[in-house]
């Protein structure tokens, strides 16, 4: 699995939760606006955005593992 150890995976998940928590704690009304905006985007476009984010994440993980 790209040579990643569990401590790196857990640290990455922890960092993601910190970032998500900051959004909820510091700008909850902006989050409501973002959800309303996302509801206006067609499902296929949202799916493509999600797939792009997934690919970018895998590339970043592979790059980080190669350092």
PDB file of N, H, CA, C and O in Angstrom:
ATOM      1  N   UNK A   1       0.831  -1.194   0.000  1.00  0.00           N
ATOM      2  CA  UNK A   1       0.000   0.000   0.000  1.00  0.00           C
ATOM      3  C   UNK A   1       0.867   1.245   0.000  1.00  0.00           C
ATOM      4  O   UNK A   1       0.861   1.999   0.973  1.00  0.00           O
ATOM      5  N   UNK A   2       1.594   1.468  -1.047  1.00  0.00           N
ATOM      6  H   UNK A   2       1.599   0.855  -1.837  1.00  0.00           H
ATOM      7  CA  UNK A   2       2.425   2.647  -1.242  1.00  0.00           C
ATOM      8  C   UNK A   2       3.482   2.821  -0.160  1.00  0.00           C
ATOM      9  O   UNK A   2       4.051   3.905  -0.031  1.00  0.00           O
ATOM     10  N   UNK A   3       3.753   1.799   0.606  1.00  0.00           N
ATOM     11  H   UNK A   3       3.292   0.918   0.501  1.00  0.00           H
ATOM     12  CA  UNK A   3       4.759   1.894   1.646  1.00  0.00           C
ATOM     13  C   UNK A   3       4.357   2.762   2.828  1.00  0.00           C
ATOM     14  O   UNK A   3       5.222   3.227   3.571  1.00  0.00           O
ATOM     15  N   UNK A   4       3.074   2.988   3.013  1.00  0.00           N
ATOM     16  H   UNK A   4       2.371   2.611   2.409  1.00  0.00           H
ATOM     17  CA  UNK A   4       2.608   3.820   4.119  1.00  0.00           C
ATOM     18  C   UNK A   4       2.400   2.968   5.358  1.00  0.00           C
ATOM     19  O   UNK A   4       1.889   1.850   5.279  1.00  0.00           O
ATOM     20  N   UNK A   5       2.798   3.503   6.495  1.00  0.00           N
ATOM     21  H   UNK A   5       3.212   4.411   6.559  1.00  0.00           H
ATOM     22  CA  UNK A   5       2.574   2.791   7.744  1.00  0.00           C
ATOM     23  C   UNK A   5       1.321   3.342   8.427  1.00  0.00           C
ATOM     24  O   UNK A   5       0.809   4.402   8.066  1.00  0.00           O
ATOM     25  N   UNK A   6       0.852   2.607   9.403  1.00  0.00           N
ATOM     26  H   UNK A   6       1.268   1.746   9.697  1.00  0.00           H
ATOM     27  CA  UNK A   6      -0.388   2.987  10.086  1.00  0.00           C
ATOM     28  C   UNK A   6      -0.274   4.343  10.774  1.00  0.00           C
ATOM     29  O   UNK A   6      -1.256   5.083  10.833  1.00  0.00           O
ATOM     30  N   UNK A   7       0.896   4.681  11.293  1.00  0.00           N
ATOM     31  H   UNK A   7       1.694   4.080  11.245  1.00  0.00           H
ATOM     32  CA  UNK A   7       1.011   5.973  11.980  1.00  0.00           C
ATOM     33  C   UNK A   7       0.824   7.142  11.006  1.00  0.00           C
ATOM     34  O   UNK A   7       0.277   8.178  11.383  1.00  0.00           O
ATOM     35  N   UNK A   8       1.272   6.983   9.771  1.00  0.00           N
ATOM     36  H   UNK A   8       1.717   6.141   9.466  1.00  0.00           H
ATOM     37  CA  UNK A   8       1.073   8.038   8.778  1.00  0.00           C
ATOM     38  C   UNK A   8      -0.398   8.132   8.384  1.00  0.00           C
ATOM     39  O   UNK A   8      -0.933   9.229   8.218  1.00  0.00           O
ATOM     40  N   UNK A   9      -1.047   6.986   8.237  1.00  0.00           N
ATOM     41  H   UNK A   9      -0.613   6.095   8.372  1.00  0.00           H
ATOM     42  CA  UNK A   9      -2.472   6.976   7.886  1.00  0.00           C
ATOM     43  C   UNK A   9      -3.309   7.608   8.992  1.00  0.00           C
ATOM     44  O   UNK A   9      -4.204   8.408   8.717  1.00  0.00           O
ATOM     45  N   UNK A  10      -3.023   7.257  10.223  1.00  0.00           N
ATOM     46  H   UNK A  10      -2.296   6.608  10.447  1.00  0.00           H
ATOM     47  CA  UNK A  10      -3.767   7.823  11.356  1.00  0.00           C
ATOM     48  C   UNK A  10      -3.496   9.325  11.477  1.00  0.00           C
ATOM     49  O   UNK A  10      -4.409  10.096  11.774  1.00  0.00           O
ATOM     50  N   UNK A  11      -2.245   9.746  11.248  1.00  0.00           N
ATOM     51  H   UNK A  11      -1.503   9.120  11.007  1.00  0.00           H
ATOM     52  CA  UNK A  11      -1.928  11.178  11.292  1.00  0.00           C
ATOM     53  C   UNK A  11      -2.674  11.928  10.196  1.00  0.00           C
ATOM     54  O   UNK A  11      -3.180  13.026  10.429  1.00  0.00           O
ATOM     55  N   UNK A  12      -2.743  11.345   9.005  1.00  0.00           N
ATOM     56  H   UNK A  12      -2.331  10.454   8.815  1.00  0.00           H
ATOM     57  CA  UNK A  12      -3.475  11.981   7.911  1.00  0.00           C
ATOM     58  C   UNK A  12      -4.954  12.105   8.210  1.00  0.00           C
ATOM     59  O   UNK A  12      -5.556  13.147   7.951  1.00  0.00           O
ATOM     60  N   UNK A  13      -5.547  11.054   8.754  1.00  0.00           N
ATOM     61  H   UNK A  13      -5.058  10.208   8.965  1.00  0.00           H
ATOM     62  CA  UNK A  13      -6.964  11.124   9.135  1.00  0.00           C
ATOM     63  C   UNK A  13      -7.182  12.162  10.232  1.00  0.00           C
ATOM     64  O   UNK A  13      -8.175  12.891  10.216  1.00  0.00           O
ATOM     65  N   UNK A  14      -6.259  12.228  11.177  1.00  0.00           N
ATOM     66  H   UNK A  14      -5.453  11.636  11.190  1.00  0.00           H
ATOM     67  CA  UNK A  14      -6.366  13.232  12.235  1.00  0.00           C
ATOM     68  C   UNK A  14      -6.296  14.643  11.684  1.00  0.00           C
ATOM     69  O   UNK A  14      -7.046  15.517  12.119  1.00  0.00           O
ATOM     70  N   UNK A  15      -5.399  14.877  10.727  1.00  0.00           N
ATOM     71  H   UNK A  15      -4.789  14.167  10.374  1.00  0.00           H
ATOM     72  CA  UNK A  15      -5.298  16.204  10.113  1.00  0.00           C
ATOM     73  C   UNK A  15      -6.563  16.554   9.347  1.00  0.00           C
ATOM     74  O   UNK A  15      -7.017  17.697   9.387  1.00  0.00           O
ATOM     75  N   UNK A  16      -7.135  15.580   8.648  1.00  0.00           N
ATOM     76  H   UNK A  16      -6.766  14.651   8.616  1.00  0.00           H
ATOM     77  CA  UNK A  16      -8.381  15.836   7.922  1.00  0.00           C
ATOM     78  C   UNK A  16      -9.498  16.204   8.895  1.00  0.00           C
ATOM     79  O   UNK A  16     -10.280  17.113   8.620  1.00  0.00           O
ATOM     80  N   UNK A  17      -9.580  15.509  10.027  1.00  0.00           N
ATOM     81  H   UNK A  17      -8.944  14.770  10.251  1.00  0.00           H
ATOM     82  CA  UNK A  17     -10.616  15.817  11.020  1.00  0.00           C
ATOM     83  C   UNK A  17     -10.404  17.191  11.650  1.00  0.00           C
ATOM     84  O   UNK A  17     -11.373  17.892  11.941  1.00  0.00           O
ATOM     85  N   UNK A  18      -9.156  17.582  11.862  1.00  0.00           N
ATOM     86  H   UNK A  18      -8.368  17.013  11.626  1.00  0.00           H
ATOM     87  CA  UNK A  18      -8.884  18.923  12.397  1.00  0.00           C
ATOM     88  C   UNK A  18      -9.371  19.990  11.418  1.00  0.00           C
ATOM     89  O   UNK A  18     -10.014  20.957  11.826  1.00  0.00           O
ATOM     90  N   UNK A  19      -9.070  19.821  10.137  1.00  0.00           N
ATOM     91  H   UNK A  19      -8.548  19.035   9.806  1.00  0.00           H
ATOM     92  CA  UNK A  19      -9.498  20.789   9.130  1.00  0.00           C
ATOM     93  C   UNK A  19     -11.015  20.837   9.039  1.00  0.00           C
ATOM     94  O   UNK A  19     -11.602  21.917   8.982  1.00  0.00           O
ATOM     95  N   UNK A  20     -11.654  19.665   9.026  1.00  0.00           N
ATOM     96  H   UNK A  20     -11.177  18.788   9.072  1.00  0.00           H
ATOM     97  CA  UNK A  20     -13.122  19.627   8.989  1.00  0.00           C
ATOM     98  C   UNK A  20     -13.707  20.290  10.236  1.00  0.00           C
ATOM     99  O   UNK A  20     -14.675  21.046  10.144  1.00  0.00           O
ATOM    100  N   UNK A  21     -13.128  20.010  11.387  1.00  0.00           N
ATOM    101  H   UNK A  21     -12.342  19.396  11.461  1.00  0.00           H
ATOM    102  CA  UNK A  21     -13.618  20.610  12.628  1.00  0.00           C
ATOM    103  C   UNK A  21     -13.479  22.117  12.636  1.00  0.00           C
ATOM    104  O   UNK A  21     -14.350  22.817  13.153  1.00  0.00           O
ATOM    105  N   UNK A  22     -12.397  22.627  12.069  1.00  0.00           N
ATOM    106  H   UNK A  22     -11.690  22.059  11.648  1.00  0.00           H
ATOM    107  CA  UNK A  22     -12.212  24.079  11.986  1.00  0.00           C
ATOM    108  C   UNK A  22     -13.307  24.730  11.152  1.00  0.00           C
ATOM    109  O   UNK A  22     -13.807  25.799  11.504  1.00  0.00           O
ATOM    110  N   UNK A  23     -13.679  24.092  10.050  1.00  0.00           N
ATOM    111  H   UNK A  23     -13.273  23.224   9.763  1.00  0.00           H
ATOM    112  CA  UNK A  23     -14.744  24.651   9.210  1.00  0.00           C
ATOM    113  C   UNK A  23     -16.049  24.717   9.996  1.00  0.00           C
ATOM    114  O   UNK A  23     -16.736  25.739   9.975  1.00  0.00           O
ATOM    115  N   UNK A  24     -16.390  23.641  10.684  1.00  0.00           N
ATOM    116  H   UNK A  24     -15.832  22.812  10.701  1.00  0.00           H
ATOM    117  CA  UNK A  24     -17.634  23.624  11.463  1.00  0.00           C
ATOM    118  C   UNK A  24     -17.590  24.611  12.627  1.00  0.00           C
ATOM    119  O   UNK A  24     -18.606  25.228  12.946  1.00  0.00           O
ATOM    120  N   UNK A  25     -16.438  24.770  13.264  1.00  0.00           N
ATOM    121  H   UNK A  25     -15.612  24.268  13.006  1.00  0.00           H
ATOM    122  CA  UNK A  25     -16.340  25.631  14.439  1.00  0.00           C
ATOM    123  C   UNK A  25     -16.250  27.113  14.081  1.00  0.00           C
ATOM    124  O   UNK A  25     -16.826  27.953  14.772  1.00  0.00           O
ATOM    125  N   UNK A  26     -15.530  27.441  13.002  1.00  0.00           N
ATOM    126  H   UNK A  26     -15.062  26.758  12.440  1.00  0.00           H
ATOM    127  CA  UNK A  26     -15.260  28.838  12.714  1.00  0.00           C
ATOM    128  C   UNK A  26     -16.213  29.478  11.714  1.00  0.00           C
ATOM    129  O   UNK A  26     -16.405  30.694  11.734  1.00  0.00           O
ATOM    130  N   UNK A  27     -16.812  28.671  10.837  1.00  0.00           N
ATOM    131  H   UNK A  27     -16.656  27.683  10.821  1.00  0.00           H
ATOM    132  CA  UNK A  27     -17.657  29.258   9.797  1.00  0.00           C
ATOM    133  C   UNK A  27     -18.867  28.382   9.489  1.00  0.00           C
ATOM    134  O   UNK A  27     -19.027  27.941   8.350  1.00  0.00           O
ATOM    135  N   UNK A  28     -19.720  28.120  10.475  1.00  0.00           N
ATOM    136  H   UNK A  28     -19.590  28.479  11.399  1.00  0.00           H
ATOM    137  CA  UNK A  28     -20.861  27.237  10.210  1.00  0.00           C
ATOM    138  C   UNK A  28     -21.854  27.811   9.200  1.00  0.00           C
ATOM    139  O   UNK A  28     -22.472  27.055   8.451  1.00  0.00           O
ATOM    140  N   UNK A  29     -22.016  29.139   9.166  1.00  0.00           N
ATOM    141  H   UNK A  29     -21.514  29.754   9.774  1.00  0.00           H
ATOM    142  CA  UNK A  29     -22.962  29.720   8.203  1.00  0.00           C
ATOM    143  C   UNK A  29     -22.419  29.614   6.779  1.00  0.00           C
ATOM    144  O   UNK A  29     -23.182  29.429   5.831  1.00  0.00           O
ATOM    145  N   UNK A  30     -21.101  29.730   6.632  1.00  0.00           N
ATOM    146  H   UNK A  30     -20.481  29.881   7.402  1.00  0.00           H
ATOM    147  CA  UNK A  30     -20.504  29.554   5.302  1.00  0.00           C
ATOM    148  C   UNK A  30     -20.681  28.114   4.831  1.00  0.00           C
ATOM    149  O   UNK A  30     -20.831  27.858   3.637  1.00  0.00           O
ATOM    150  N   UNK A  31     -20.664  27.185   5.767  1.00  0.00           N
ATOM    151  H   UNK A  31     -20.542  27.393   6.738  1.00  0.00           H
ATOM    152  CA  UNK A  31     -20.879  25.781   5.422  1.00  0.00           C
ATOM    153  C   UNK A  31     -22.296  25.570   4.911  1.00  0.00           C
ATOM    154  O   UNK A  31     -22.510  24.802   3.973  1.00  0.00           O
ATOM    155  N   UNK A  32     -23.264  26.244   5.521  1.00  0.00           N
ATOM    156  H   UNK A  32     -23.090  26.868   6.283  1.00  0.00           H
ATOM    157  CA  UNK A  32     -24.646  26.175   5.029  1.00  0.00           C
ATOM    158  C   UNK A  32     -24.738  26.704   3.600  1.00  0.00           C
ATOM    159  O   UNK A  32     -25.424  26.120   2.761  1.00  0.00           O
ATOM    160  N   UNK A  33     -24.047  27.809   3.326  1.00  0.00           N
ATOM    161  H   UNK A  33     -23.489  28.283   4.008  1.00  0.00           H
ATOM    162  CA  UNK A  33     -24.030  28.371   1.974  1.00  0.00           C
ATOM    163  C   UNK A  33     -23.380  27.403   0.985  1.00  0.00           C
ATOM    164  O   UNK A  33     -23.845  27.260  -0.146  1.00  0.00           O
ATOM    165  N   UNK A  34     -22.311  26.744   1.413  1.00  0.00           N
ATOM    166  H   UNK A  34     -21.934  26.860   2.331  1.00  0.00           H
ATOM    167  CA  UNK A  34     -21.622  25.801   0.546  1.00  0.00           C
ATOM    168  C   UNK A  34     -22.509  24.607   0.216  1.00  0.00           C
ATOM    169  O   UNK A  34     -22.540  24.155  -0.929  1.00  0.00           O
ATOM    170  N   UNK A  35     -23.226  24.096   1.206  1.00  0.00           N
ATOM    171  H   UNK A  35     -23.201  24.463   2.136  1.00  0.00           H
ATOM    172  CA  UNK A  35     -24.128  22.968   0.968  1.00  0.00           C
ATOM    173  C   UNK A  35     -25.247  23.369   0.008  1.00  0.00           C
ATOM    174  O   UNK A  35     -25.618  22.590  -0.870  1.00  0.00           O
ATOM    175  N   UNK A  36     -25.778  24.560   0.167  1.00  0.00           N
ATOM    176  H   UNK A  36     -25.477  25.193   0.880  1.00  0.00           H
ATOM    177  CA  UNK A  36     -26.821  25.040  -0.750  1.00  0.00           C
ATOM    178  C   UNK A  36     -26.269  25.186  -2.166  1.00  0.00           C
ATOM    179  O   UNK A  36     -26.952  24.862  -3.137  1.00  0.00           O
ATOM    180  N   UNK A  37     -25.036  25.671  -2.282  1.00  0.00           N
ATOM    181  H   UNK A  37     -24.481  25.934  -1.492  1.00  0.00           H
ATOM    182  CA  UNK A  37     -24.419  25.805  -3.600  1.00  0.00           C
ATOM    183  C   UNK A  37     -24.188  24.435  -4.233  1.00  0.00           C
ATOM    184  O   UNK A  37     -24.459  24.238  -5.418  1.00  0.00           O
ATOM    185  N   UNK A  38     -23.687  23.491  -3.440  1.00  0.00           N
ATOM    186  H   UNK A  38     -23.467  23.650  -2.478  1.00  0.00           H
ATOM    187  CA  UNK A  38     -23.429  22.152  -3.972  1.00  0.00           C
ATOM    188  C   UNK A  38     -24.710  21.475  -4.444  1.00  0.00           C
ATOM    189  O   UNK A  38     -24.684  20.668  -5.374  1.00  0.00           O
ATOM    190  N   UNK A  39     -25.825  21.800  -3.807  1.00  0.00           N
ATOM    191  H   UNK A  39     -25.847  22.455  -3.052  1.00  0.00           H
ATOM    192  CA  UNK A  39     -27.107  21.213  -4.218  1.00  0.00           C
ATOM    193  C   UNK A  39     -27.521  21.690  -5.607  1.00  0.00           C
ATOM    194  O   UNK A  39     -28.311  21.027  -6.280  1.00  0.00           O
ATOM    195  N   UNK A  40     -26.994  22.833  -6.039  1.00  0.00           N
ATOM    196  H   UNK A  40     -26.352  23.371  -5.492  1.00  0.00           H
ATOM    197  CA  UNK A  40     -27.350  23.350  -7.365  1.00  0.00           C
ATOM    198  C   UNK A  40     -26.503  22.729  -8.480  1.00  0.00           C
ATOM    199  O   UNK A  40     -26.846  22.850  -9.656  1.00  0.00           O
ATOM    200  N   UNK A  41     -25.404  22.067  -8.120  1.00  0.00           N
ATOM    201  H   UNK A  41     -25.126  21.969  -7.165  1.00  0.00           H
ATOM    202  CA  UNK A  41     -24.522  21.454  -9.120  1.00  0.00           C
ATOM    203  C   UNK A  41     -25.099  20.099  -9.513  1.00  0.00           C
ATOM    204  O   UNK A  41     -25.525  19.338  -8.644  1.00  0.00           O
ATOM    205  N   UNK A  42     -25.121  19.786 -10.808  1.00  0.00           N
ATOM    206  H   UNK A  42     -24.775  20.404 -11.514  1.00  0.00           H
ATOM    207  CA  UNK A  42     -25.648  18.478 -11.234  1.00  0.00           C
ATOM    208  C   UNK A  42     -24.875  17.316 -10.612  1.00  0.00           C
ATOM    209  O   UNK A  42     -23.688  17.432 -10.307  1.00  0.00           O
ATOM    210  N   UNK A  43     -25.570  16.202 -10.432  1.00  0.00           N
ATOM    211  H   UNK A  43     -26.534  16.108 -10.680  1.00  0.00           H
ATOM    212  CA  UNK A  43     -24.992  15.035  -9.763  1.00  0.00           C
ATOM    213  C   UNK A  43     -23.742  14.540 -10.491  1.00  0.00           C
ATOM    214  O   UNK A  43     -22.742  14.223  -9.848  1.00  0.00           O
ATOM    215  N   UNK A  44     -23.785  14.471 -11.794  1.00  0.00           N
ATOM    216  H   UNK A  44     -24.598  14.729 -12.317  1.00  0.00           H
ATOM    217  CA  UNK A  44     -22.622  13.976 -12.550  1.00  0.00           C
ATOM    218  C   UNK A  44     -21.409  14.884 -12.359  1.00  0.00           C
ATOM    219  O   UNK A  44     -20.280  14.399 -12.285  1.00  0.00           O
ATOM    220  N   UNK A  45     -21.631  16.190 -12.280  1.00  0.00           N
ATOM    221  H   UNK A  45     -22.548  16.584 -12.340  1.00  0.00           H
ATOM    222  CA  UNK A  45     -20.526  17.125 -12.052  1.00  0.00           C
ATOM    223  C   UNK A  45     -19.941  16.914 -10.669  1.00  0.00           C
ATOM    224  O   UNK A  45     -18.721  16.915 -10.502  1.00  0.00           O
ATOM    225  N   UNK A  46     -20.802  16.734  -9.672  1.00  0.00           N
ATOM    226  H   UNK A  46     -21.793  16.734  -9.808  1.00  0.00           H
ATOM    227  CA  UNK A  46     -20.314  16.457  -8.317  1.00  0.00           C
ATOM    228  C   UNK A  46     -19.529  15.158  -8.277  1.00  0.00           C
ATOM    229  O   UNK A  46     -18.520  15.056  -7.580  1.00  0.00           O
ATOM    230  N   UNK A  47     -19.992  14.167  -9.025  1.00  0.00           N
ATOM    231  H   UNK A  47     -20.812  14.249  -9.591  1.00  0.00           H
ATOM    232  CA  UNK A  47     -19.289  12.886  -9.076  1.00  0.00           C
ATOM    233  C   UNK A  47     -17.895  13.068  -9.692  1.00  0.00           C
ATOM    234  O   UNK A  47     -16.920  12.502  -9.196  1.00  0.00           O
ATOM    235  N   UNK A  48     -17.802  13.852 -10.766  1.00  0.00           N
ATOM    236  H   UNK A  48     -18.594  14.311 -11.169  1.00  0.00           H
ATOM    237  CA  UNK A  48     -16.504  14.108 -11.399  1.00  0.00           C
ATOM    238  C   UNK A  48     -15.569  14.883 -10.470  1.00  0.00           C
ATOM    239  O   UNK A  48     -14.371  14.605 -10.424  1.00  0.00           O
ATOM    240  N   UNK A  49     -16.111  15.848  -9.736  1.00  0.00           N
ATOM    241  H   UNK A  49     -17.084  16.073  -9.774  1.00  0.00           H
ATOM    242  CA  UNK A  49     -15.304  16.602  -8.774  1.00  0.00           C
ATOM    243  C   UNK A  49     -14.782  15.664  -7.688  1.00  0.00           C
ATOM    244  O   UNK A  49     -13.613  15.740  -7.310  1.00  0.00           O
ATOM    245  N   UNK A  50     -15.636  14.790  -7.189  1.00  0.00           N
ATOM    246  H   UNK A  50     -16.586  14.728  -7.496  1.00  0.00           H
ATOM    247  CA  UNK A  50     -15.222  13.827  -6.177  1.00  0.00           C
ATOM    248  C   UNK A  50     -14.164  12.869  -6.690  1.00  0.00           C
ATOM    249  O   UNK A  50     -13.207  12.556  -5.982  1.00  0.00           O
ATOM    250  N   UNK A  51     -14.334  12.399  -7.930  1.00  0.00           N
ATOM    251  H   UNK A  51     -15.112  12.653  -8.505  1.00  0.00           H
ATOM    252  CA  UNK A  51     -13.348  11.505  -8.525  1.00  0.00           C
ATOM    253  C   UNK A  51     -12.010  12.224  -8.706  1.00  0.00           C
ATOM    254  O   UNK A  51     -10.951  11.648  -8.460  1.00  0.00           O
ATOM    255  N   UNK A  52     -12.066  13.480  -9.134  1.00  0.00           N
ATOM    256  H   UNK A  52     -12.927  13.949  -9.334  1.00  0.00           H
ATOM    257  CA  UNK A  52     -10.838  14.267  -9.274  1.00  0.00           C
ATOM    258  C   UNK A  52     -10.125  14.447  -7.942  1.00  0.00           C
ATOM    259  O   UNK A  52      -8.899  14.352  -7.875  1.00  0.00           O
ATOM    260  N   UNK A  53     -10.878  14.704  -6.893  1.00  0.00           N
ATOM    261  H   UNK A  53     -11.874  14.781  -6.948  1.00  0.00           H
ATOM    262  CA  UNK A  53     -10.288  14.844  -5.565  1.00  0.00           C
ATOM    263  C   UNK A  53      -9.664  13.525  -5.107  1.00  0.00           C
ATOM    264  O   UNK A  53      -8.600  13.511  -4.490  1.00  0.00           O
ATOM    265  N   UNK A  54     -10.337  12.428  -5.417  1.00  0.00           N
ATOM    266  H   UNK A  54     -11.202  12.440  -5.918  1.00  0.00           H
ATOM    267  CA  UNK A  54      -9.813  11.108  -5.070  1.00  0.00           C
ATOM    268  C   UNK A  54      -8.488  10.850  -5.773  1.00  0.00           C
ATOM    269  O   UNK A  54      -7.526  10.408  -5.146  1.00  0.00           O
ATOM    270  N   UNK A  55      -8.433  11.124  -7.066  1.00  0.00           N
ATOM    271  H   UNK A  55      -9.215  11.484  -7.576  1.00  0.00           H
ATOM    272  CA  UNK A  55      -7.203  10.913  -7.837  1.00  0.00           C
ATOM    273  C   UNK A  55      -6.085  11.817  -7.311  1.00  0.00           C
ATOM    274  O   UNK A  55      -4.950  11.369  -7.149  1.00  0.00           O
ATOM    275  N   UNK A  56      -6.399  13.077  -7.047  1.00  0.00           N
ATOM    276  H   UNK A  56      -7.321  13.442  -7.179  1.00  0.00           H
ATOM    277  CA  UNK A  56      -5.404  13.998  -6.514  1.00  0.00           C
ATOM    278  C   UNK A  56      -4.872  13.507  -5.164  1.00  0.00           C
ATOM    279  O   UNK A  56      -3.672  13.584  -4.901  1.00  0.00           O
ATOM    280  N   UNK A  57      -5.761  13.008  -4.319  1.00  0.00           N
ATOM    281  H   UNK A  57      -6.736  12.946  -4.532  1.00  0.00           H
ATOM    282  CA  UNK A  57      -5.334  12.480  -3.026  1.00  0.00           C
ATOM    283  C   UNK A  57      -4.397  11.293  -3.159  1.00  0.00           C
ATOM    284  O   UNK A  57      -3.396  11.204  -2.448  1.00  0.00           O
ATOM    285  N   UNK A  58      -4.717  10.384  -4.065  1.00  0.00           N
ATOM    286  H   UNK A  58      -5.530  10.456  -4.643  1.00  0.00           H
ATOM    287  CA  UNK A  58      -3.855   9.213  -4.282  1.00  0.00           C
ATOM    288  C   UNK A  58      -2.496   9.654  -4.818  1.00  0.00           C
ATOM    289  O   UNK A  58      -1.462   9.138  -4.394  1.00  0.00           O
ATOM    290  N   UNK A  59      -2.498  10.605  -5.749  1.00  0.00           N
ATOM    291  H   UNK A  59      -3.338  11.024  -6.093  1.00  0.00           H
ATOM    292  CA  UNK A  59      -1.231  11.110  -6.290  1.00  0.00           C
ATOM    293  C   UNK A  59      -0.398  11.758  -5.191  1.00  0.00           C
ATOM    294  O   UNK A  59       0.810  11.535  -5.118  1.00  0.00           O
ATOM    295  N   UNK A  60      -1.035  12.560  -4.332  1.00  0.00           N
ATOM    296  H   UNK A  60      -2.016  12.741  -4.391  1.00  0.00           H
ATOM    297  CA  UNK A  60      -0.304  13.198  -3.236  1.00  0.00           C
ATOM    298  C   UNK A  60       0.244  12.163  -2.263  1.00  0.00           C
ATOM    299  O   UNK A  60       1.368  12.303  -1.783  1.00  0.00           O
ATOM    300  N   UNK A  61      -0.530  11.131  -1.969  1.00  0.00           N
ATOM    301  H   UNK A  61      -1.443  11.017  -2.359  1.00  0.00           H
ATOM    302  CA  UNK A  61      -0.043  10.071  -1.091  1.00  0.00           C
ATOM    303  C   UNK A  61       1.149   9.347  -1.716  1.00  0.00           C
ATOM    304  O   UNK A  61       2.135   9.069  -1.034  1.00  0.00           O
ATOM    305  N   UNK A  62       1.057   9.045  -3.006  1.00  0.00           N
ATOM    306  H   UNK A  62       0.256   9.271  -3.560  1.00  0.00           H
ATOM    307  CA  UNK A  62       2.167   8.377  -3.676  1.00  0.00           C
ATOM    308  C   UNK A  62       3.402   9.266  -3.697  1.00  0.00           C
ATOM    309  O   UNK A  62       4.518   8.790  -3.488  1.00  0.00           O
ATOM    310  N   UNK A  63       3.205  10.558  -3.948  1.00  0.00           N
ATOM    311  H   UNK A  63       2.298  10.945  -4.117  1.00  0.00           H
ATOM    312  CA  UNK A  63       4.333  11.492  -3.945  1.00  0.00           C
ATOM    313  C   UNK A  63       4.957  11.578  -2.558  1.00  0.00           C
ATOM    314  O   UNK A  63       6.180  11.541  -2.418  1.00  0.00           O
ATOM    315  N   UNK A  64       4.113  11.693  -1.532  1.00  0.00           N
ATOM    316  H   UNK A  64       3.120  11.723  -1.646  1.00  0.00           H
ATOM    317  CA  UNK A  64       4.630  11.768  -0.178  1.00  0.00           C
ATOM    318  C   UNK A  64       5.364  10.508   0.235  1.00  0.00           C
ATOM    319  O   UNK A  64       6.348  10.584   0.972  1.00  0.00           O
ATOM    320  N   UNK A  65       4.912   9.362  -0.218  1.00  0.00           N
ATOM    321  H   UNK A  65       4.113   9.301  -0.817  1.00  0.00           H
ATOM    322  CA  UNK A  65       5.566   8.108   0.120  1.00  0.00           C
ATOM    323  C   UNK A  65       6.911   7.969  -0.589  1.00  0.00           C
ATOM    324  O   UNK A  65       7.795   7.256  -0.114  1.00  0.00           O
ATOM    325  N   UNK A  66       7.067   8.652  -1.729  1.00  0.00           N
ATOM    326  H   UNK A  66       6.349   9.231  -2.115  1.00  0.00           H
ATOM    327  CA  UNK A  66       8.301   8.531  -2.485  1.00  0.00           C
ATOM    328  C   UNK A  66       9.406   9.454  -1.962  1.00  0.00           C
ATOM    329  O   UNK A  66      10.558   9.329  -2.377  1.00  0.00           O
ATOM    330  N   UNK A  67       9.072  10.370  -1.066  1.00  0.00           N
ATOM    331  H   UNK A  67       8.136  10.472  -0.729  1.00  0.00           H
ATOM    332  CA  UNK A  67      10.085  11.307  -0.545  1.00  0.00           C
ATOM    333  C   UNK A  67      11.022  10.655   0.426  1.00  0.00           C
ATOM    334  O   UNK A  67      11.924  11.311   0.948  1.00  0.00           O
TER     335      UNK A  67
END
